[in-house]
Amino acid sequence: MAYTLNKVLADHSHKWLIALRIVLIIVLVWWMSVIFRFSAQNGTQSTQASDQVVEVFSDVIAKVTGNDHIKIKLTVTYRSQFEYGIRKLAHMFIYFILAITAMLLLFTFERVPMLVRMLLSVFGCFLYACTDEFHQSFSYGRGPSLRDVFIDTFGASMGIIVALILFCIIYTIYHSYQAYKIKRYNASISEA
């Protein structure tokens, strides 16, 4: 009996999809809790975390370039601007990861059109960014920012694009491999 690609995919997909969905839901909830914990930090804790990142980054730049003047100049002149940039990049990054995780989960639902998956992901990240900023307003020394919601949503949009690229690569490799296996199997049947 010769196999077709659709039959092979239908036979094996349901077992792996359930396991994959469970893992992705766990990762998604865990990452949302990471974001929640960052928002629960008070102003002092958040600033200290940013300061540590700036220190590490300036140390890396100084070691790579072999120039300690960069570290001194950064500390004296540009530290607050650099720290602000790091904080906004951190906002983008955490929502970039959130969107990739959400898209990976949505990829497991084959019947949902790709545009709907993308819109669900970006809208879900936008809503979580709104609730995250609201939650942050209860942390001493911090407040909500509409700008941060837009930065978070932009990071999520970039994550969706990366997830789509990854999906296309994985989809192509997987289907090519399955087609190769089917061709080999069907050839072995016709020889027998």
BAFI-3210 file (N, C-alpha, C; in Angstrom, 3 decimals, decimal comma, padded with zeros to 6 digits):
// residues 192
n [1|2|3|4|5|6|7|8|9|10|11|12|13|14|15|16|17|18|19|20|21|22|23|24|25|26|27|28|29|30|31|32|33|34|35|36|37|38|39|40|41|42|43|44|45|46|47|48|49|50|51|52|53|54|55|56|57|58|59|60|61|62|63|64|65|66|67|68|69|70|71|72|73|74|75|76|77|78|79|80|81|82|83|84|85|86|87|88|89|90|91|92|93|94|95|96|97|98|99|100|101|102|103|104|105|106|107|108|109|110|111|112|113|114|115|116|117|118|119|120|121|122|123|124|125|126|127|128|129|130|131|132|133|134|135|136|137|138|139|140|141|142|143|144|145|146|147|148|149|150|151|152|153|154|155|156|157|158|159|160|161|162|163|164|165|166|167|168|169|170|171|172|173|174|175|176|177|178|179|180|181|182|183|184|185|186|187|188|189|190|191|192]
n.u [000,846|000,767|001,935|000,816|001,855|000,045|-001,390|000,591|001,326|-001,119|-001,430|000,563|000,592|-001,228|-000,477|002,010|001,315|-000,389|001,343|003,270|001,714|001,058|003,599|004,306|002,296|002,952|005,500|004,734|003,048|004,909|006,756|005,123|004,804|007,379|007,553|005,570|006,801|008,966|007,548|006,590|008,684|009,977|010,697|013,396|014,561|014,192|015,757|018,274|018,600|018,717|021,034|022,935|022,884|023,786|026,385|027,542|027,345|028,914|031,367|031,855|032,065|034,339|036,272|036,216|036,968|039,256|039,545|039,336|038,411|035,951|034,209|034,498|033,677|031,038|029,996|030,183|028,995|026,917|025,356|022,673|021,096|021,873|021,079|018,323|017,813|018,556|016,597|014,280|014,878|014,878|012,174|011,161|012,429|011,423|008,767|009,079|010,001|007,730|005,795|006,876|006,682|003,894|003,101|004,305|002,769|000,261|000,793|000,399|-002,219|-003,689|-005,949|-006,566|-006,429|-003,407|-003,215|-005,089|-003,870|-001,594|-002,771|-004,123|-001,939|-000,451|-002,424|-003,002|-000,519|-000,441|-002,652|-001,695|000,510|-000,780|-002,143|000,082|001,402|-000,541|-000,446|002,152|001,810|001,138|003,446|005,861|007,281|007,109|005,307|002,476|002,897|002,007|003,655|005,449|003,735|003,334|005,967|006,367|004,466|005,533|007,907|006,707|005,562|007,867|008,731|006,732|007,249|009,787|009,024|007,386|009,275|010,888|008,933|008,415|010,900|011,179|008,849|009,283|011,611|010,655|008,487|009,830|011,529|009,647|008,419|010,592|011,022|008,623|008,787|011,000|009,939|007,703|009,075|010,465|008,370|007,375|009,497|009,442]
n.v [-001,183|002,067|005,138|008,490|011,904|013,442|011,450|010,264|012,458|012,951|010,589|010,702|013,201|013,995|012,955|014,139|016,804|017,331|016,961|018,903|021,240|021,337|021,700|024,175|025,835|025,764|026,991|029,493|030,506|030,507|032,428|034,676|034,965|035,677|038,217|039,435|039,380|041,121|043,510|043,788|044,687|047,314|050,853|051,317|048,729|048,067|050,023|049,317|046,807|047,601|049,155|047,152|045,724|047,705|048,071|045,526|045,484|047,739|046,873|044,696|046,016|047,569|045,539|044,258|046,310|047,135|049,523|051,512|054,048|054,293|053,170|054,953|057,373|056,677|056,324|058,909|060,757|059,685|057,829|057,806|058,117|055,855|053,862|054,264|053,521|050,807|049,868|050,167|048,495|046,130|045,932|045,548|043,120|041,209|041,029|040,305|037,667|036,634|036,864|035,159|032,707|032,570|032,516|030,122|028,318|028,826|027,963|025,265|024,804|023,902|024,491|027,106|030,160|031,735|034,559|035,114|033,833|035,446|037,928|037,284|036,727|039,188|040,893|039,642|039,958|042,753|043,259|041,989|043,595|045,991|045,243|044,622|047,088|048,379|046,795|047,414|049,977|049,722|049,258|050,614|053,708|053,471|053,715|053,533|053,407|054,512|054,660|052,579|050,411|050,527|050,128|047,551|046,193|046,626|045,138|042,631|042,394|042,184|039,746|038,077|038,175|036,931|034,428|033,562|033,293|031,265|029,252|028,817|027,798|025,469|024,099|023,644|022,014|019,826|018,836|018,236|016,227|014,279|013,749|012,657|010,318|008,959|008,610|006,884|004,702|003,975|003,307|001,072|-000,705|-001,044|-002,378|-004,777]
n.w [000,000|-001,000|000,374|000,935|001,315|002,852|004,236|005,861|007,450|008,734|010,204|012,190|013,409|015,490|018,025|018,591|018,376|020,539|022,741|022,096|022,176|024,907|026,063|024,886|025,921|028,633|028,523|027,522|029,587|031,655|030,659|030,627|033,346|034,037|032,868|034,409|036,937|036,464|036,175|038,707|040,172|042,192|041,665|042,388|042,380|039,687|038,431|039,441|038,245|035,558|035,685|036,213|033,805|032,047|033,067|032,562|029,764|029,065|030,072|028,380|025,908|026,448|026,800|024,293|022,541|023,767|025,029|027,694|027,910|026,727|028,575|030,724|029,521|028,885|031,458|032,555|030,724|028,965|030,292|031,391|029,095|027,666|029,430|029,355|026,699|026,853|028,603|027,051|024,911|026,330|026,959|024,345|023,737|025,616|024,857|022,243|022,529|023,817|021,767|019,802|021,121|021,453|018,756|017,927|019,388|018,215|015,650|015,792|015,345|012,685|011,131|011,509|009,879|008,655|008,817|010,812|012,968|013,234|013,856|016,236|017,873|017,936|018,938|021,377|022,664|022,751|024,453|026,763|027,259|027,891|030,275|031,749|032,019|033,523|035,841|036,595|037,512|040,150|041,455|043,581|042,795|040,087|036,979|034,693|031,111|027,998|025,825|026,330|025,976|023,214|022,370|023,364|021,793|019,272|019,528|019,794|017,262|015,689|016,676|015,689|012,957|012,886|013,891|011,790|009,748|010,865|010,982|008,235|007,407|009,029|008,298|005,555|005,640|007,154|005,598|003,226|004,117|004,943|002,461|001,098|002,639|002,115|-000,637|-000,761|000,655|-000,937|-003,263|-002,366|-001,982|-004,565|-005,726|-004,455]
ca.u [000,000|001,579|001,543|000,915|002,345|-001,057|-001,732|001,649|001,203|-002,339|-001,231|001,501|000,583|-002,047|000,243|003,033|000,690|-000,884|002,515|003,862|000,834|001,217|004,910|004,266|001,445|003,758|006,525|004,045|002,629|006,137|007,311|004,226|005,106|008,645|007,182|004,821|007,771|009,687|006,659|006,368|009,832|009,775|011,555|014,802|014,985|014,230|016,923|019,461|018,714|019,190|022,432|023,762|022,978|024,651|027,755|028,004|027,488|030,071|032,556|032,056|032,562|035,716|037,143|036,284|037,715|040,515|039,566|038,576|037,834|034,531|033,483|034,516|032,828|029,668|029,595|030,067|028,180|025,771|024,815|021,213|020,523|022,155|020,213|016,971|017,781|018,597|015,278|013,307|015,232|014,420|010,725|010,964|012,912|010,549|007,559|009,558|009,976|006,331|005,110|007,377|006,079|002,466|002,977|004,614|001,572|-000,791|001,148|-000,064|-003,629|-003,595|-007,165|-006,674|-005,658|-002,176|-003,491|-005,783|-002,837|-000,767|-003,565|-004,326|-000,679|-000,121|-003,455|-002,776|000,653|-000,858|-003,479|-000,845|001,310|-001,667|-002,336|001,390|001,617|-001,472|000,147|003,351|001,411|001,021|004,800|006,348|008,287|006,922|003,977|002,156|003,345|001,446|004,807|005,958|002,796|003,632|007,287|006,126|003,743|006,496|008,739|005,885|005,444|009,134|008,719|005,838|007,977|010,806|008,313|006,961|010,470|011,215|007,893|008,645|012,096|010,874|007,806|009,921|012,496|009,834|007,746|010,799|011,977|008,543|008,259|011,718|010,750|007,516|009,315|011,815|009,053|006,943|010,013|010,778|007,179|007,251|010,554|009,113]
ca.v [000,000|003,282|006,241|009,864|012,812|013,823|010,325|010,129|013,582|012,756|009,463|010,955|014,566|014,273|012,631|015,155|018,116|017,480|017,155|020,197|022,300|021,399|022,308|025,587|026,543|025,905|028,010|030,780|030,950|030,813|033,696|035,731|035,178|036,425|039,608|039,893|039,637|042,355|044,639|043,896|045,341|048,736|051,714|051,120|047,418|048,136|050,822|048,513|045,790|048,299|049,518|045,954|045,433|048,739|047,752|044,352|045,881|048,630|046,036|043,924|046,957|047,921|044,387|044,008|047,385|047,382|050,950|051,826|055,391|054,144|052,944|056,203|058,325|056,222|056,572|060,333|061,556|059,106|056,697|057,812|057,864|054,467|053,054|054,392|052,666|049,405|049,541|050,038|047,262|045,024|045,843|044,926|041,746|040,282|040,824|039,567|036,257|036,284|036,694|033,939|031,577|032,542|032,075|028,688|027,624|028,973|027,159|023,885|024,759|023,965|024,989|028,554|030,860|032,380|035,951|035,083|033,507|036,634|038,948|036,821|036,862|040,603|041,460|039,081|040,633|044,128|043,227|041,674|044,795|046,938|044,783|044,693|048,489|048,633|046,123|048,168|051,203|049,414|049,107|051,899|054,386|053,175|054,055|053,004|054,224|054,128|054,477|051,223|049,472|050,524|049,496|046,117|045,695|046,602|043,961|041,464|042,331|041,640|038,335|037,381|038,043|035,894|033,149|033,174|032,825|029,951|028,325|028,477|026,951|024,164|023,481|023,169|020,889|018,691|018,276|017,639|014,970|013,326|013,366|011,776|009,022|008,331|008,191|005,691|003,603|003,566|002,638|-000,262|-001,533|-001,375|-003,325|-006,088]
ca.w [000,000|-001,121|001,250|000,451|002,351|003,744|005,104|006,868|008,385|009,526|011,117|013,282|013,922|016,670|019,258|018,817|018,534|021,917|023,602|021,755|022,696|026,367|026,335|024,512|026,890|029,850|028,248|027,385|030,927|032,408|030,186|031,107|034,770|034,076|032,604|035,585|038,008|036,131|036,442|040,152|040,796|042,435|040,855|042,756|041,877|038,234|038,075|039,732|037,191|034,359|035,935|036,056|032,372|031,470|033,490|031,801|028,368|028,919|030,269|027,147|024,891|026,814|026,540|022,852|021,892|024,475|025,334|028,909|027,776|026,380|029,829|031,486|028,806|029,052|032,829|032,843|029,816|028,278|031,034|031,521|027,769|027,346|030,289|028,799|025,508|027,302|029,176|025,962|024,208|027,176|026,709|023,039|023,753|026,341|024,058|021,071|022,941|024,073|020,482|019,157|021,826|021,099|017,364|017,863|019,857|017,208|014,469|015,974|014,944|011,224|010,473|011,711|008,835|009,137|009,185|012,107|013,964|013,432|014,546|017,616|018,597|018,185|019,806|022,710|023,245|023,041|025,666|027,917|027,522|028,590|031,657|032,384|032,411|034,632|037,005|036,963|038,213|041,571|041,998|044,090|041,990|038,664|036,495|033,362|029,992|026,715|024,940|026,558|025,346|021,781|022,215|023,557|020,631|018,167|019,767|019,480|015,798|015,193|017,039|014,763|011,691|013,084|014,003|010,445|009,037|011,436|010,559|006,831|007,331|009,626|007,467|004,326|005,973|007,591|004,468|002,301|004,715|004,863|001,056|000,800|003,267|001,388|-001,937|-000,513|001,047|-002,109|-004,178|-001,835|-002,196|-005,983|-006,036|-003,850]
c.u [000,891|001,013|001,639|001,356|001,237|-001,425|-000,690|001,534|-000,012|-002,161|-000,415|001,335|-000,152|-001,308|001,258|002,424|000,201|000,280|003,145|003,023|000,990|002,526|004,878|003,378|002,215|004,810|005,890|003,634|003,852|006,702|006,434|004,475|006,432|008,362|006,462|005,786|008,599|008,836|006,413|007,553|009,515|010,792|013,034|015,329|015,121|015,456|018,213|019,670|019,228|020,657|023,360|023,947|023,906|026,111|028,327|028,269|028,706|031,375|032,874|032,624|034,017|036,679|037,307|037,150|039,074|040,660|038,695|037,970|036,346|033,709|033,397|033,585|031,354|029,170|029,327|028,987|026,864|025,033|023,290|020,540|020,709|021,254|018,775|016,815|017,762|017,228|014,246|013,598|014,789|012,915|010,463|011,328|011,942|009,245|007,868|009,484|008,536|005,591|005,584|006,741|004,591|002,267|003,287|003,426|000,466|-000,489|000,638|-001,539|-003,703|-004,787|-007,345|-005,828|-004,468|-002,411|-004,177|-004,781|-001,989|-001,521|-003,826|-003,067|-000,377|-001,160|-003,307|-001,592|000,331|-001,687|-002,631|000,046|000,489|-001,856|-001,032|001,695|000,681|-000,927|001,359|003,001|001,246|002,381|005,325|007,443|008,178|005,507|003,728|002,619|002,757|002,571|005,366|005,041|003,086|004,995|007,150|005,457|004,646|007,428|007,994|005,734|006,716|009,230|007,848|006,534|009,032|010,146|007,849|008,132|010,860|010,208|008,121|009,843|011,779|009,856|008,420|010,803|011,669|009,121|008,677|011,272|010,887|008,331|009,380|011,481|009,650|007,992|010,154|010,949|008,282|007,838|010,330|009,591|007,097|008,333|010,216|008,064]
c.v [001,246|004,371|007,563|010,726|013,174|012,706|010,159|011,239|013,419|011,645|009,831|012,309|014,728|013,989|013,718|016,526|018,343|017,746|018,522|021,351|022,453|022,082|023,803|026,408|026,770|026,998|029,393|031,332|031,310|032,171|034,878|036,006|035,915|037,908|040,206|040,231|040,885|043,581|044,846|044,551|046,812|049,534|051,498|049,795|047,434|048,913|050,049|047,432|046,418|048,685|048,328|045,612|046,438|048,456|046,589|044,745|046,779|047,873|045,240|044,821|047,308|046,772|044,128|045,052|047,621|048,829|051,230|053,217|055,317|053,983|054,233|057,227|057,958|056,560|058,050|061,008|060,918|058,024|056,683|057,554|056,397|053,542|053,099|053,490|051,185|048,994|049,334|048,796|046,040|044,823|045,123|043,449|040,804|040,035|040,154|038,069|035,794|036,011|035,441|032,715|031,449|032,051|030,592|027,864|027,680|028,201|025,731|023,716|024,988|024,623|026,503|029,249|031,631|033,823|036,025|034,766|034,735|037,702|038,558|037,034|038,323|041,246|040,940|039,743|042,079|044,175|042,926|042,862|045,839|046,528|044,840|046,122|048,881|048,022|046,896|049,428|050,981|049,216|050,488|052,458|054,115|053,546|053,487|053,963|053,676|053,893|053,066|050,167|049,385|049,889|047,984|045,500|045,649|045,388|042,679|041,301|041,772|040,135|037,513|037,167|036,944|034,514|032,658|032,639|031,441|028,896|027,879|027,542|025,548|023,408|022,885|021,954|019,653|018,031|017,654|016,289|013,902|012,847|012,409|010,386|008,268|007,818|006,920|004,482|003,074|002,868|001,234|-001,221|-001,967|-002,366|-004,722|-006,848]
c.w [000,000|-000,202|000,514|001,620|003,339|004,704|006,212|007,908|009,282|010,547|012,352|013,975|015,250|017,972|019,600|019,042|019,956|022,869|023,356|022,291|024,199|026,729|026,025|025,443|028,183|029,665|028,174|028,750|031,773|031,980|030,614|032,588|034,939|033,859|033,816|036,726|037,731|036,456|037,925|040,866|041,044|041,610|041,122|042,211|040,357|037,756|038,326|038,668|035,899|034,503|035,743|034,584|031,692|031,824|032,689|030,353|028,165|029,164|029,009|026,052|025,177|026,524|025,053|022,162|022,523|024,904|026,550|028,865|027,464|027,650|030,648|030,832|028,963|030,455|033,070|031,992|029,394|029,060|031,085|030,173|027,375|028,153|029,785|027,567|025,867|027,841|028,068|025,119|025,013|027,012|025,394|023,077|024,455|025,584|022,719|021,371|023,186|022,757|019,755|019,802|021,480|019,670|017,229|018,335|018,799|015,925|014,587|015,614|013,436|010,559|010,634|010,635|009,428|009,563|010,548|013,220|014,280|014,226|016,001|018,450|018,929|019,112|021,237|023,409|023,605|024,327|026,908|028,260|028,273|030,050|032,435|032,849|033,556|035,920|037,511|037,751|039,713|042,236|042,371|043,174|040,500|038,273|035,117|032,263|028,699|025,708|025,094|025,944|023,847|021,500|022,365|022,330|019,400|018,313|019,442|017,968|015,168|015,507|016,108|013,419|011,790|013,180|012,640|009,621|009,540|010,983|009,115|006,674|007,846|008,774|006,205|004,593|006,316|006,417|003,428|002,826|004,634|003,424|000,633|001,377|002,522|000,034|-001,791|-000,186|-000,162|-003,134|-003,695|-002,025|-003,656|-006,422|-005,536|-004,559]
res [m|a|y|t|l|n|k|v|l|a|d|h|s|h|k|w|l|i|a|l|r|i|v|l|i|i|v|l|v|w|w|m|s|v|i|f|r|f|s|a|q|n|g|t|q|s|t|q|a|s|d|q|v|v|e|v|f|s|d|v|i|a|k|v|t|g|n|d|h|i|k|i|k|l|t|v|t|y|r|s|q|f|e|y|g|i|r|k|l|a|h|m|f|i|y|f|i|l|a|i|t|a|m|l|l|l|f|t|f|e|r|v|p|m|l|v|r|m|l|l|s|v|f|g|c|f|l|y|a|c|t|d|e|f|h|q|s|f|s|y|g|r|g|p|s|l|r|d|v|f|i|d|t|f|g|a|s|m|g|i|i|v|a|l|i|l|f|c|i|i|y|t|i|y|h|s|y|q|a|y|k|i|k|r|y|n|a|s|i|s|e|a]
***
